[in-house]
Amino acid sequence: MFKLRHYIQIFFLVLFTSCAPVGTTPPTMQPIAPTMTLLPPTTPPIAPTMTLMPPTPTSLLSTSMSPLPIDNVVGLIAYASDQDRDFEIWVMNADGSDQHKLSDNNAMDISPAWSPDGNQIAFITNRDGNDEVYVMNADGSDVRRLTQTADASEGFPAWSPDGMQISFDSDRGGNWDIYVMTSDGADPRRLTDSPGDDWISSWSPDGSQIVFESKRDGNYEIYVMDSDGSDQRRLTVNQTHDGFPIWSPNGMQIAFMSLQDGNYEIYTINADGTNQQRVTDNLAEDSDPAWSSDGEWLAFVSQRDGNDEIYIMKANGNSARQLTDNGAQNWAPTCNLLAHPSFARTHGSEHLRDPTTAHSWISFSHRMGTCSWWALRIICTCRHIRETPSS
């Protein structure tokens, strides 16, 4: 079912490197043209010394659809949806209300990622013919291009906690690897260089490490590295797909999705690879978890109602509630938020503001098939959700 769904998604976004770019109408903006210098990692590429710790999955709960105290959860969720027949970036309140578009064009706009100060959203669009990293203001204005790779594709930008850097996926080197650039698009450099695809990057809250998904050992597993690309090491050891890692706000855990029990479910694991636990347990696919700012909630995507919809639940899997219900593809919330922010009013909802502490929101991808075929799964970012005290 997971492969079928992703091959269906390929219908919406298929990239052949041997084909000419799809003609689109360029936006009225001046692109940022960074000078790219590919720097190898400071250590020999992908030859880590690691200790593989076999996971010990533990089922945590049964995810019954019980009422959620949604009045105590505030914030916004940004996501991509094809409910208007092409993918655009949308936002909604934490309770699923006030769903509205931030982008509106004939191209495919996907994979939003909030800046740490909440003022900007990085995203991927093919409006210039191939997939590039763009950034816009949080209200959808002032769209500008960060990457310039006409013969390659980029995916899934992720802000560093201090807002100074953005990590992203690119096949510009002939293989999908993780790169990083400054937040204005300058100084792109390569962090991974392995024969297997590396993608789906998420920064640790202190900015010292990056967790990612890699196929270098034959199947997709969760890896972690220092933020300069050094000390790359494996965290999960399963014979099936582990992916979409996201660091918890306190830095102690990583949430991810896994097929290890025969169906895609959400799991957590300690940051050192120990204490793997299963969070969801049902016959439908659950995937793409996203932590709330206080670590009490997880937003995620599920097919339990027949198509990809966004849900929210307690971090232990209880109190799951559906947020979108439009029959379209609404792809997974992913975020990395801090626990004690101050708040400001925007779009009629409380938004995260923390001018003194570094934090970030992350977006990821999943690609299926061979060569340059790829399907985009993680297309939205959960932002600014926390539980507030009851009055």
C-alpha positions in Angstrom: 0.0 0.0 0.0 2.8 2.4 0.9 4.6 1.8 -2.4 1.4 2.1 -4.4 0.6 5.4 -2.7 4.0 6.8 -3.5 3.9 5.7 -7.1 0.5 7.4 -7.4 2.2 10.5 -5.9 4.8 10.2 -8.6 2.1 11.1 -11.1 2.1 14.6 -9.5 5.8 15.1 -9.5 8.1 13.0 -11.8 11.6 14.3 -12.6 13.6 12.8 -15.5 17.1 14.1 -15.5 17.4 13.2 -19.2 14.3 15.3 -20.2 14.1 19.0 -20.8 12.7 21.1 -18.0 9.0 21.6 -17.9 8.1 25.1 -19.2 6.6 27.3 -16.6 6.0 31.0 -16.2 8.8 32.5 -14.1 7.9 34.5 -11.1 8.5 38.2 -11.0 11.5 38.1 -8.6 15.2 38.4 -8.7 16.8 35.0 -8.0 19.7 34.8 -5.5 22.7 33.3 -7.3 25.0 31.8 -4.8 28.5 30.8 -5.8 28.6 27.1 -5.1 31.8 25.4 -3.8 31.4 21.7 -3.0 33.6 20.9 0.0 34.3 17.3 1.0 33.6 16.3 4.6 36.5 16.8 6.9 36.7 13.1 7.4 36.9 10.3 4.8 33.4 10.0 3.2 31.0 7.7 5.0 33.4 5.4 6.7 32.1 5.7 10.3 33.0 3.5 13.1 29.7 2.5 14.7 28.2 0.2 17.2 24.9 -1.2 16.0 22.3 -1.5 18.7 19.4 -3.8 17.8 16.1 -2.1 18.5 13.7 -3.5 21.1 10.3 -2.3 20.0 7.7 -1.9 22.6 4.0 -1.2 21.8 2.9 1.8 23.8 -0.8 2.1 23.3 -3.9 1.6 21.3 -4.8 4.7 19.3 -8.5 5.1 19.9 -10.1 8.3 18.6 -11.0 9.9 21.9 -11.8 13.6 22.3 -8.7 15.9 22.3 -8.6 18.9 24.6 -7.8 21.0 21.5 -8.6 24.3 23.2 -5.4 23.8 25.1 -3.3 23.5 21.9 -2.5 26.7 20.0 -0.6 27.5 16.9 -0.5 26.8 13.1 0.3 24.0 10.8 1.6 24.6 7.4 1.3 21.9 4.8 0.8 21.2 1.0 -2.5 20.1 -0.4 -3.8 19.3 -3.8 -7.4 20.0 -2.8 -7.5 22.7 -5.6 -6.0 20.2 -8.1 -2.5 21.4 -7.8 -0.2 21.4 -4.8 -0.1 24.7 -2.9 1.1 25.6 0.5 -1.7 26.0 3.1 -1.9 26.8 6.7 -4.5 26.0 9.4 -4.9 26.4 13.1 -3.8 23.6 15.5 -7.5 22.5 15.7 -7.8 22.2 11.9 -9.8 25.4 11.5 -9.2 28.4 9.2 -7.5 26.4 6.4 -6.2 28.8 3.7 -3.6 29.0 1.0 -0.3 30.9 1.1 0.6 30.2 -2.5 -1.5 30.1 -5.6 0.1 29.4 -9.0 0.2 26.7 -11.7 3.4 25.2 -10.4 3.8 22.6 -7.6 4.6 24.3 -4.3 5.5 21.8 -1.5 7.6 21.1 1.6 7.3 24.3 3.7 9.7 24.9 6.6 9.3 27.7 9.1 12.3 29.9 10.0 13.2 29.9 13.7 11.8 33.4 14.2 8.6 32.5 12.4 8.9 35.2 9.9 9.7 33.2 6.8 8.9 29.8 5.2 11.4 28.0 3.0 9.8 25.6 0.5 10.3 23.7 -2.8 8.7 24.7 -6.1 9.1 23.8 -9.8 7.8 27.2 -11.0 11.0 27.7 -12.9 11.1 24.3 -14.5 12.8 22.2 -11.9 12.6 21.8 -8.1 14.5 24.5 -6.3 14.6 26.0 -2.8 12.6 29.2 -2.4 11.7 31.3 0.6 8.8 33.6 1.3 7.4 35.7 4.2 5.1 33.8 6.5 2.1 35.6 4.9 3.1 34.4 1.4 4.7 37.6 0.2 8.2 38.4 -1.1 8.9 35.1 -2.7 12.6 34.6 -3.7 14.8 31.8 -5.0 17.7 30.5 -3.1 19.2 27.7 -5.2 20.2 27.8 -8.9 20.7 24.3 -10.3 19.0 24.0 -13.8 20.3 20.5 -14.4 19.5 19.1 -10.9 16.8 19.1 -8.2 16.6 20.1 -4.6 14.2 19.0 -1.9 13.1 19.6 1.7 14.8 22.6 3.2 15.5 22.5 7.0 16.5 25.6 9.0 19.3 25.4 11.5 18.3 26.3 15.1 20.0 29.7 14.9 18.4 30.4 11.5 21.7 31.0 9.8 21.8 27.9 7.7 19.4 25.7 5.7 20.0 22.0 5.0 18.4 20.4 1.9 18.6 17.4 -0.4 20.1 17.6 -3.8 21.1 15.3 -6.7 23.4 17.9 -8.2 26.4 15.6 -7.5 24.8 12.7 -9.4 23.4 11.1 -6.2 20.9 12.3 -3.6 22.9 13.8 -0.7 22.5 16.3 2.1 23.8 19.8 1.5 23.8 23.0 3.6 23.9 26.7 2.7 23.5 30.0 4.4 19.9 31.1 4.8 20.3 33.6 1.9 21.4 30.8 -0.5 25.1 31.4 -0.4 28.0 29.0 0.1 26.3 25.6 -0.6 28.4 22.7 0.5 28.0 18.9 0.6 27.7 17.1 3.9 27.2 13.5 2.8 28.7 11.5 0.0 27.7 7.9 -0.1 26.6 5.4 -2.8 23.2 5.2 -1.2 20.8 8.1 -1.2 20.9 10.4 1.8 18.0 12.7 2.5 15.5 13.9 5.1 17.6 16.0 7.5 16.6 17.3 10.9 18.7 19.4 13.2 19.2 18.7 16.9 17.8 21.5 19.1 21.3 22.7 19.9 22.4 22.6 16.3 25.4 20.3 16.8 24.0 17.3 15.0 21.8 16.3 12.1 19.7 13.2 11.9 18.8 11.8 8.4 17.7 8.9 6.4 20.1 6.8 4.3 20.1 3.7 2.1 23.9 3.3 2.2 23.6 -0.1 3.8 21.0 -1.6 1.5 17.7 -0.4 3.1 16.5 2.9 4.6 17.8 3.4 8.1 18.2 6.4 10.5 21.6 7.9 10.8 23.1 10.9 12.6 26.1 13.1 12.0 27.7 16.2 13.3 26.4 19.3 11.7 29.7 19.6 9.7 29.1 16.2 8.1 31.6 14.3 10.3 31.1 11.3 12.6 28.3 9.7 10.6 26.8 6.7 12.4 23.7 4.5 12.2 21.0 4.5 14.8 18.4 1.9 13.6 19.0 -1.7 12.6 15.9 -3.2 10.8 15.4 -5.1 7.6 12.6 -2.8 6.5 12.2 0.9 5.9 12.9 3.3 8.8 12.5 7.0 7.8 11.3 10.6 8.4 13.3 11.2 11.5 12.6 14.3 13.6 14.3 15.4 16.8 12.3 16.0 19.9 12.4 19.5 21.4 14.4 18.4 24.4 16.9 16.6 22.2 16.4 13.3 24.0 14.4 11.4 21.4 13.9 11.0 17.7 10.5 10.2 16.3 10.3 8.3 13.0 8.2 6.0 10.9 8.9 2.3 10.3 7.6 -0.7 8.4 9.3 -3.2 10.8 6.0 -4.6 12.1 4.5 -5.1 8.6 2.6 -1.7 8.5 3.9 1.8 8.6 3.6 3.1 12.2 5.2 5.9 14.3 8.0 5.0 16.6 10.4 6.9 19.0 14.0 6.1 19.8 16.5 7.7 22.1 19.0 9.9 20.5 21.7 7.3 21.0 19.7 4.6 19.3 18.4 2.8 22.4 14.9 2.3 23.8 12.9 2.0 20.5 9.1 2.2 21.2 6.1 2.0 19.0 3.6 4.8 19.3 0.8 4.0 16.9 -0.8 0.6 16.2 -3.6 0.2 13.6 -4.2 -1.3 10.2 -3.8 2.0 8.3 -0.5 3.7 7.5 0.7 6.2 10.1 3.7 8.2 9.2 5.7 11.5 9.3 5.6 12.5 13.0 6.0 16.1 14.2 6.7 17.2 17.8 4.9 20.1 19.4 6.9 22.8 21.1 6.5 21.2 24.5 7.0 17.6 23.3 3.5 16.7 24.6 1.9 16.3 21.1 2.7 14.7 17.8 1.1 15.7 14.5 1.2 13.0 11.8 -0.3 11.8 8.6 -2.6 8.7 8.5 -4.6 6.8 5.9 -7.0 5.4 8.5 -9.9 7.2 6.8 -8.8 6.2 3.3 -6.5 8.9 2.1 -3.6 11.0 3.5 -5.0 13.3 6.2 -3.3 15.2 9.0 -4.0 14.1 12.6 -2.7 15.2 16.0 -2.3 13.0 19.1 -0.6 13.0 22.5 3.0 12.0 22.3 2.2 8.6 23.8 -0.4 8.0 21.0 -3.6 8.7 22.9 -6.3 11.2 22.0 -5.8 11.1 18.3 -7.9 13.6 16.3 -8.3 14.2 12.6 -7.5 17.8 11.4 -8.0 17.7 7.6 -10.9 16.0 5.9 -11.1 17.1 2.3 -10.6 13.9 0.2 -7.3 15.4 -1.2 -3.7 14.5 -0.5 -2.7 16.5 2.6 0.9 15.5 3.4 2.6 15.0 6.7 3.4 17.6 9.3 7.0 17.8 10.3 8.5 20.2 12.8 11.0 20.7 15.6 9.9 23.3 18.2 11.1 24.6 21.5 9.3 24.0 24.8 9.1 27.5 26.3 8.5 30.2 23.7 6.8 33.5 24.0 3.9 34.2 21.7 2.7 36.8 19.2 -0.6 37.2 17.4 -0.5 36.4 13.6 -3.3 35.1 11.3 -5.7 35.2 14.2 -3.7 32.5 16.1 -0.9 32.5 18.6 2.5 32.0 17.0 5.8 31.0 18.4 8.3 33.8 19.1 11.7 33.2 20.8 14.2 35.9 19.9 16.9 34.6 22.3 16.9 30.9 21.8 17.7 28.9 18.7 15.2 26.5 17.3 14.0 25.1 13.9 11.3 23.5 11.9 12.2 20.8 9.5 10.7 19.2 6.3 11.7 15.9 4.7 11.1 13.7 1.8 10.6 10.1 0.7 11.5 9.0 -2.8 10.6 5.7 -4.5 11.8 4.1 -7.7 15.0 4.3 -9.6 17.1 6.8 -11.5 15.5 10.2 -11.2 12.0 9.1 -10.3 11.0 10.5 -7.0 7.8 10.9 -5.0 7.4 13.6 -2.5 5.7 12.7 0.8 6.6 15.2 3.4 5.0 18.3 2.3 4.0 20.3 5.3 5.4 21.7 8.5 3.7 21.7 11.9 4.5 25.0 13.7 4.0 26.7 17.0 2.0 24.1 18.8 2.1 23.9 22.5 -0.3 23.0 25.3 -1.5 26.1 27.3 -2.7 26.0 30.9 -6.5 25.6 31.3 -8.1 28.7 32.7 
